[in-house]
Amino acid sequence: MEYQEILQLIHREVKPALGCTEPIAVALAVAKATEIIADNCTCEAGWRLHSDFRIEVAVSGNILKNGMGVGIPGTGMVGLPVAAALGAVCGRSANGLEVLSGLSKKAVERAKALVAEKKVSISVAPIDRLLYVKATVTVDGGTHASAEVDPHAYAIIEDDHDKIVETSFADKILMSSESGAAAAERASDNYDLTVKAICDFTSSARYEDIAFILDDRRLNLALAIEGLHGDFGLNVGRTIRENQKEVFGDDFLSYAMGLTAAASDARMAGSTLPALSNSGSGNQGITVSMPVIAYSLKYNVDDEKLARALILSNLVAIHIKHYLGKLSALCGCVVASTGSACGIVYLQGGGYREISAAIKNMAGNITGMVCDGAKVGCAMKVASGVSCAIQSAVLALRGTCIPSTDGIVEDDVEKTIQNIGAIGSAGMKTTDKMILDIMLCK
């Protein structure tokens, strides 16, 4: 990849997101459908806060899996129904993955009422796509819209959490574009990013071109601080830090585990602070960055070196996700913590050889960790991933690398990465289905 292509890739895959991105994708599709109604009807001011919406959302199994148990910002509730209702009542599609920013008390109350009145239905769409949302919004009775008795519209998201590929009003297609999968397939034909190219870009990129990545520290550290001082989810991060003397020790390992898990605690339990996401996931954005940020705080790393380490960690995660896909049965923590291992190696003076070793060490360690949906328990997986990342980095810096005689690890780091992707995307399809079946039958 050329210099500008790599920059564009980072900007495309690293962006702010408020709330877990699966329910946020639902809220975004609903918001877009609702705005289409407003664009095509005569609606009175404030109509969204008191309209009698009927919202039908069909999602892929992976969207359902990752939206069932996760907190929705500002509501004290979990799940896709309230996210969908908020999308109709107050969502702004122009805000992308921050579609629910600026929630008001009235909006939350109205959204909860719609859910309680069973005005929101969620179903599994009969499709093979891993990331799919079709949101259909109807204004029953047409009380606040004059175009027809029951104005209705839909919006479809495919393959990327914020990629709207089709919209319709009154059964007429307004827009239909290439799906994310089709675009990705075309891009794959020319995909030539490698770990070596990532390392070269990290060291040679102009600082002014990559300084934006320090938003990782601004946004994700704020989530970590909130998680450490609040009461969120399982309080994994706060518990680690509060027990640092008796159990974990007051060292970099426990510091990084505590900060990263605390950010995940807050995010998964419904914090109203955004995260800087990676590859469509806030938790992955947190895990790929917070261990690196923790190292910079503990050892006083300057901004430019931190920015380069964060660029490296984010790019490694994006690179692995290229072969894995946006959603899979493999926990995203595996990918993200592999990226943070590389960032830590870089901060301690390691180069391409040590970074490759860290990736192989991670591949041979936690590749089998499954994703059983987004939820407060994700913070425990995040903490485990951080522990493995630091262990892998330390070993790599000592010249220790899992050999190619072991399992899925190969001499070629690129082949090792492809093996991770194959296991998560193809090899674990049955696992993914079984996990969803178990969750739905509880």
MIZA-613234 format. One line per field, with one value per residue (C-alpha): y, x, z; residue number from 1. Coordinates in nm, 3 decimals, padded with zeros to 5 digits. Example, Ala and Ser with C-alpha at 12.3 -4.5 7.8 and 13.67 -1.06 7.14 Angstrom:
y = c(-00.450,-00.106)
x = c(01.230,01.367)
z = c(00.780,00.714)
num = c(1,2)
END
This chain:
y = c(00.000,00.354,00.615,00.788,00.458,00.355,00.691,00.655,00.304,00.428,00.713,00.473,00.214,00.430,00.665,00.775,00.561,00.618,00.289,-00.067,-00.055,-00.334,-00.161,00.167,00.029,-00.052,00.299,00.447,00.254,00.348,00.713,00.721,00.565,00.816,01.108,00.981,01.006,01.363,01.450,01.321,01.437,01.753,01.707,01.947,02.060,01.802,01.534,01.256,01.291,01.210,01.017,00.670,00.486,00.121,-00.008,-00.340,-00.438,-00.747,-00.820,-01.080,-01.333,-01.166,-00.827,-00.991,-01.176,-00.858,-00.647,-00.865,-00.794,-00.469,-00.142,00.141,00.481,00.700,00.456,00.207,-00.059,-00.328,-00.464,-00.368,-00.256,00.056,00.142,00.117,00.331,00.598,00.600,00.692,00.942,01.142,00.973,01.182,00.971,01.246,01.170,00.819,00.592,00.877,00.874,00.880,01.168,01.439,01.227,01.417,01.288,01.327,01.125,00.842,00.837,00.827,00.551,00.342,00.394,00.268,-00.045,-00.097,-00.055,-00.326,-00.087,-00.228,-00.574,-00.741,-01.048,-01.247,-01.183,-01.495,-01.397,-01.516,-01.178,-01.138,-00.767,-00.672,-00.441,-00.356,-00.103,-00.026,00.267,00.339,00.632,00.471,00.685,00.946,01.194,01.406,01.349,01.441,01.242,00.931,00.763,00.548,00.680,00.424,00.398,00.163,00.177,-00.113,-00.136,-00.404,-00.521,-00.202,-00.063,00.277,00.181,00.246,00.067,00.107,00.332,00.338,00.549,00.427,00.111,00.310,00.268,00.601,00.487,00.160,00.132,-00.129,-00.336,-00.326,-00.690,-00.621,-00.320,-00.520,-00.800,-00.554,-00.397,-00.739,-00.788,-00.503,-00.556,-00.576,-00.443,-00.639,-00.619,-00.502,-00.221,-00.126,-00.107,00.104,00.340,00.370,00.489,00.711,00.875,01.251,01.331,01.589,01.316,01.078,01.310,01.260,00.911,01.076,01.097,00.739,00.884,01.164,00.947,00.603,00.729,00.931,00.608,00.434,00.709,00.695,00.318,00.346,00.599,00.486,00.175,00.007,-00.354,-00.597,-00.326,-00.543,-00.258,-00.092,-00.423,-00.487,-00.145,-00.167,-00.503,-00.413,-00.464,-00.782,-00.968,-00.811,-00.602,-00.237,-00.292,-00.208,-00.530,-00.463,-00.092,-00.168,-00.442,-00.214,00.089,-00.112,-00.321,-00.009,00.153,-00.162,-00.172,00.177,00.125,-00.208,-00.082,00.220,00.512,00.822,00.884,00.783,00.550,00.573,00.248,00.016,-00.185,-00.101,-00.198,00.030,-00.251,-00.331,00.036,00.037,-00.284,-00.190,00.144,00.148,-00.085,00.135,00.450,00.295,00.236,00.596,00.728,00.508,00.572,00.931,00.864,01.177,01.241,01.162,00.826,00.741,00.841,00.611,00.323,00.376,00.388,00.058,-00.111,00.008,-00.092,-00.441,-00.493,-00.360,-00.589,-00.900,-00.798,-00.783,-01.163,-01.220,-00.996,-00.736,-00.992,-01.354,-01.623,-01.518,-01.257,-00.923,-00.897,-01.149,-00.916,-00.593,-00.720,-00.850,-00.494,-00.355,-00.617,-00.476,-00.120,-00.211,-00.383,-00.065,00.155,-00.066,-00.037,-00.346,-00.361,-00.574,-00.898,-00.852,-00.727,-01.037,-01.253,-01.082,-01.154,-01.521,-01.546,-01.409,-01.642,-01.939,-01.817,-01.691,-01.746,-01.975,-01.718,-01.711,-01.416,-01.484,-01.139,-00.789,-00.754,-00.638,-00.962,-00.848,-00.650,-00.977,-01.094,-00.756,-00.790,-01.140,-01.010,-00.733,-00.982,-01.202,-00.901,-00.790,-01.146,-01.189,-00.854,-00.929,-01.269,-01.122,-00.856,-01.134,-01.308,-01.574,-01.667,-01.963,-02.182,-02.287,-02.644,-02.525,-02.531,-02.248,-02.052,-02.039,-01.891,-01.629,-01.382,-01.303,-01.668,-01.685,-01.389,-01.552,-01.868,-01.666,-01.520,-01.857,-02.009,-01.720,-01.661,-02.011,-02.264,-02.131,-02.084,-02.376,-02.241,-01.904,-02.061,-02.274,-01.974,-01.781,-02.083,-02.113,-01.741,-01.742,-02.049,-01.922)
x = c(00.000,00.110,00.153,-00.181,-00.365,-00.245,-00.351,-00.694,-00.723,-00.652,-00.903,-01.165,-01.123,-01.040,-01.323,-01.523,-01.820,-02.072,-02.197,-02.139,-02.134,-02.386,-02.681,-02.546,-02.570,-02.936,-02.996,-02.825,-03.044,-03.360,-03.254,-03.196,-03.536,-03.704,-03.529,-03.649,-04.006,-03.942,-03.787,-04.089,-04.371,-04.487,-04.396,-04.453,-04.169,-04.069,-04.278,-04.029,-04.073,-04.445,-04.512,-04.660,-04.372,-04.375,-04.020,-03.931,-03.564,-03.422,-03.059,-02.793,-02.724,-02.396,-02.562,-02.819,-02.549,-02.351,-02.657,-02.852,-02.668,-02.479,-02.567,-02.714,-02.564,-02.773,-03.063,-02.972,-03.107,-02.952,-03.037,-03.137,-03.500,-03.416,-03.133,-03.379,-03.635,-03.376,-03.280,-03.637,-03.693,-03.370,-03.101,-02.905,-02.763,-02.517,-02.332,-02.247,-02.140,-02.215,-02.579,-02.704,-02.490,-02.666,-02.947,-03.214,-03.420,-03.739,-03.593,-03.489,-03.831,-04.010,-03.783,-03.846,-04.220,-04.206,-04.027,-04.276,-04.566,-04.409,-04.371,-04.026,-03.968,-03.634,-03.594,-03.315,-03.289,-03.267,-02.935,-02.575,-02.415,-02.243,-02.322,-02.670,-02.945,-03.273,-03.477,-03.833,-04.008,-04.380,-04.570,-04.902,-05.202,-04.994,-05.080,-04.772,-04.706,-04.926,-04.787,-04.996,-05.197,-04.911,-04.584,-04.306,-03.942,-03.651,-03.272,-03.029,-02.677,-02.440,-02.088,-01.971,-02.145,-02.203,-02.244,-02.603,-02.645,-03.017,-03.306,-03.675,-03.984,-04.341,-04.207,-03.999,-03.619,-03.448,-03.088,-02.907,-02.529,-02.259,-02.251,-01.953,-01.878,-01.863,-01.640,-01.417,-01.392,-01.277,-01.031,-00.895,-00.774,-00.529,-00.466,-00.093,-00.048,00.206,00.355,00.681,00.498,00.324,00.659,00.808,00.508,00.524,00.883,00.862,00.517,00.513,00.409,00.156,-00.018,-00.055,-00.095,-00.474,-00.428,-00.361,-00.741,-00.699,-00.554,-00.809,-01.118,-01.024,-00.835,-01.143,-01.345,-01.083,-01.093,-01.472,-01.459,-01.210,-01.418,-01.771,-01.980,-01.993,-02.066,-01.845,-01.596,-01.313,-01.068,-01.142,-01.108,-00.767,-00.642,-00.791,-00.622,-00.286,-00.095,-00.255,-00.303,-00.189,00.113,00.176,00.353,00.298,00.107,-00.163,-00.169,-00.234,-00.487,-00.672,-00.692,-00.797,-01.057,-01.196,-01.257,-01.435,-01.637,-01.767,-01.837,-02.016,-02.233,-02.366,-02.127,-02.221,-01.855,-01.741,-01.451,-01.211,-01.303,-01.097,-01.248,-01.600,-01.553,-01.513,-01.384,-01.121,-01.030,-00.987,-00.785,-00.558,-00.470,-00.499,-00.204,00.014,-00.123,-00.068,00.298,00.335,00.186,00.395,00.723,00.672,00.675,00.658,00.361,00.530,00.663,00.322,00.150,00.377,00.317,-00.061,-00.045,00.143,-00.096,-00.406,-00.269,-00.173,-00.527,-00.678,-00.447,-00.555,-00.923,-00.887,-00.859,-01.100,-01.394,-01.583,-01.777,-01.690,-01.691,-01.338,-01.325,-01.202,-00.987,-00.751,-00.692,-00.680,-00.448,-00.214,-00.197,-00.123,00.152,00.320,00.281,00.448,00.732,00.784,00.790,01.061,01.281,01.178,01.167,01.010,01.166,01.040,00.699,00.657,00.755,00.494,00.224,00.326,00.333,-00.020,-00.136,-00.009,-00.164,-00.525,-00.644,-00.926,-01.104,-01.467,-01.703,-02.027,-02.171,-02.102,-02.172,-02.021,-01.821,-01.614,-01.400,-01.265,-01.165,-01.005,-00.798,-00.689,-00.594,-00.381,-00.201,-00.124,-00.014,00.241,00.366,00.404,00.583,00.831,00.914,00.953,01.193,01.402,01.422,01.166,00.913,00.677,00.830,00.658,00.639,00.366,00.004,-00.107,00.218,00.432,00.773,00.603,00.415,00.175,00.080,00.030,-00.209,-00.397,-00.430,-00.589,-00.834,-00.921,-00.990,-01.210,-01.401,-01.443,-01.334,-01.555,-01.883,-02.046,-01.922,-02.077,-02.416,-02.401,-02.317,-02.617,-02.846,-02.737,-02.791,-03.137,-03.250,-03.156)
z = c(00.000,-00.070,00.203,00.143,00.116,00.460,00.603,00.445,00.587,00.940,00.911,00.775,01.050,01.353,01.450,01.757,01.860,02.139,02.279,02.163,01.784,01.719,01.892,01.759,01.403,01.476,01.613,01.307,01.062,01.253,01.271,00.895,00.824,01.057,00.889,00.550,00.677,00.790,00.452,00.262,00.490,00.658,01.022,01.307,01.532,01.789,01.620,01.696,02.072,02.064,01.743,01.759,01.600,01.502,01.454,01.297,01.287,01.117,01.202,01.136,01.410,01.503,01.548,01.775,01.968,02.032,02.114,02.355,02.678,02.633,02.806,02.598,02.687,02.915,02.960,03.232,02.995,02.776,02.434,02.083,02.144,02.342,02.100,01.811,01.994,02.066,01.699,01.612,01.891,01.875,01.662,01.409,01.127,01.028,01.352,01.233,01.518,01.759,01.646,02.007,02.130,02.329,02.473,02.665,02.957,02.751,02.465,02.695,02.863,02.527,02.397,02.709,02.665,02.306,02.424,02.708,02.464,02.244,01.954,01.877,01.732,01.670,01.449,01.287,00.915,00.694,00.538,00.544,00.608,00.944,00.974,00.856,00.982,00.812,01.008,00.901,01.071,01.043,01.196,01.293,01.210,01.034,01.311,01.263,00.896,00.602,00.308,00.371,00.645,00.770,00.628,00.640,00.540,00.579,00.582,00.541,00.682,00.553,00.634,00.809,01.117,00.957,00.590,00.478,00.145,00.073,00.171,00.080,00.139,00.078,-00.092,-00.341,-00.341,-00.281,-00.277,-00.339,-00.338,-00.340,-00.023,00.207,00.125,-00.247,-00.193,00.039,-00.216,-00.480,-00.237,-00.142,-00.497,-00.440,-00.070,-00.007,00.345,00.550,00.899,00.739,00.559,00.885,01.065,00.787,00.789,01.168,01.161,00.850,00.869,00.910,01.266,01.153,00.950,01.242,01.543,01.524,01.669,02.008,02.028,02.151,02.470,02.500,02.450,02.577,02.881,02.979,02.968,03.180,03.442,03.449,03.491,03.777,03.968,03.888,03.939,03.600,03.514,03.703,03.807,03.676,03.624,03.954,04.139,03.982,04.088,04.437,04.494,04.346,04.671,04.800,04.472,04.147,04.244,04.169,03.839,03.475,03.409,03.667,03.578,03.210,03.291,03.532,03.302,02.996,03.180,03.348,03.009,02.895,03.219,03.153,02.785,02.818,03.105,02.915,02.971,02.775,02.681,02.330,02.257,01.965,01.791,01.574,01.286,01.400,01.765,02.065,02.285,02.024,02.007,02.384,02.396,02.107,02.266,02.645,02.727,02.503,02.667,03.012,02.924,02.808,03.131,03.357,03.176,03.050,02.676,02.459,02.230,01.901,02.013,02.162,01.838,01.638,01.879,01.855,01.475,01.481,01.723,01.539,01.198,01.314,01.444,01.120,00.923,01.113,01.089,00.712,00.713,01.001,00.912,01.117,01.323,01.398,01.664,01.757,02.032,01.899,02.210,02.047,01.754,01.952,02.224,01.951,01.823,02.169,02.217,01.906,02.033,02.361,02.175,01.972,02.283,02.430,02.122,01.931,01.552,01.282,01.409,01.765,01.648,01.431,01.727,01.946,01.687,01.669,02.049,02.065,01.787,01.983,02.307,02.296,01.939,02.059,02.278,02.164,02.133,02.319,02.266,02.390,02.761,03.091,03.115,02.815,03.059,03.200,02.851,02.788,03.107,03.001,02.657,02.806,03.030,02.728,02.524,02.779,02.829,02.452,02.418,02.698,02.549,02.201,02.330,02.486,02.151,02.243,01.975,01.950,01.673,01.352,01.482,01.718,01.603,01.376,01.401,01.086,01.007,00.791,01.013,00.728,00.696,01.071,01.051,00.766,00.977,01.257,01.008,00.859,01.200,01.313,00.990,00.845,01.106,01.385,01.192,01.371,01.704,01.625,01.552,01.865,02.083,01.947,01.995,02.357,02.419,02.263,02.458,02.806)
num = c(1,2,3,4,5,6,7,8,9,10,11,12,13,14,15,16,17,18,19,20,21,22,23,24,25,26,27,28,29,30,31,32,33,34,35,36,37,38,39,40,41,42,43,44,45,46,47,48,49,50,51,52,53,54,55,56,57,58,59,60,61,62,63,64,65,66,67,68,69,70,71,72,73,74,75,76,77,78,79,80,81,82,83,84,85,86,87,88,89,90,91,92,93,94,95,96,97,98,99,100,101,102,103,104,105,106,107,108,109,110,111,112,113,114,115,116,117,118,119,120,121,122,123,124,125,126,127,128,129,130,131,132,133,134,135,136,137,138,139,140,141,142,143,144,145,146,147,148,149,150,151,152,153,154,155,156,157,158,159,160,161,162,163,164,165,166,167,168,169,170,171,172,173,174,175,176,177,178,179,180,181,182,183,184,185,186,187,188,189,190,191,192,193,194,195,196,197,198,199,200,201,202,203,204,205,206,207,208,209,210,211,212,213,214,215,216,217,218,219,220,221,222,223,224,225,226,227,228,229,230,231,232,233,234,235,236,237,238,239,240,241,242,243,244,245,246,247,248,249,250,251,252,253,254,255,256,257,258,259,260,261,262,263,264,265,266,267,268,269,270,271,272,273,274,275,276,277,278,279,280,281,282,283,284,285,286,287,288,289,290,291,292,293,294,295,296,297,298,299,300,301,302,303,304,305,306,307,308,309,310,311,312,313,314,315,316,317,318,319,320,321,322,323,324,325,326,327,328,329,330,331,332,333,334,335,336,337,338,339,340,341,342,343,344,345,346,347,348,349,350,351,352,353,354,355,356,357,358,359,360,361,362,363,364,365,366,367,368,369,370,371,372,373,374,375,376,377,378,379,380,381,382,383,384,385,386,387,388,389,390,391,392,393,394,395,396,397,398,399,400,401,402,403,404,405,406,407,408,409,410,411,412,413,414,415,416,417,418,419,420,421,422,423,424,425,426,427,428,429,430,431,432,433,434,435,436,437,438,439,440,441,442)
END
